Amino acid sequence: MKRALLASLAALFLAAGCAPMQYTKADLDGLIVCDTDLMDRIERDAARRFATIHWANCPRATLRVI
């Protein structure tokens, strides 16, 4: 019984070490990501016109953290 408890506590502590780190302002400011809002607008417009969209590259946006 004690071995099972110790093994589960050890597993819990090891798993807690794998938690993702929190991002800071400096980590995110200036990061270039896909502009999902623009992609959604383009895809909705294409659906209204019964057209299909095949993305080779996504439109880019730069994150600015205030």
Secondary structure in CASP SS format (residue, H / E / C, confidence):
PFRMAT SS
TARGET T0000
AUTHOR 0000-0000-0000
METHOD secondary structure of the structure
MODEL  1
M C 1.00
K H 1.00
R H 1.00
A H 1.00
L H 1.00
L H 1.00
A H 1.00
S H 1.00
L H 1.00
A H 1.00
A H 1.00
L H 1.00
F H 1.00
L H 1.00
A H 1.00
A H 1.00
G C 1.00
C C 1.00
A C 1.00
P C 1.00
M C 1.00
Q C 1.00
Y C 1.00
T C 1.00
K H 1.00
A H 1.00
D H 1.00
L H 1.00
D C 1.00
G C 1.00
L C 1.00
I E 1.00
V E 1.00
C E 1.00
D C 1.00
T H 1.00
D H 1.00
L H 1.00
M H 1.00
D H 1.00
R H 1.00
I H 1.00
E H 1.00
R H 1.00
D H 1.00
A H 1.00
A H 1.00
R H 1.00
R C 1.00
F C 1.00
A C 1.00
T C 1.00
I C 1.00
H C 1.00
W C 1.00
A C 1.00
N C 1.00
C C 1.00
P C 1.00
R E 1.00
A E 1.00
T E 1.00
L C 1.00
R C 1.00
V C 1.00
I C 1.00
END
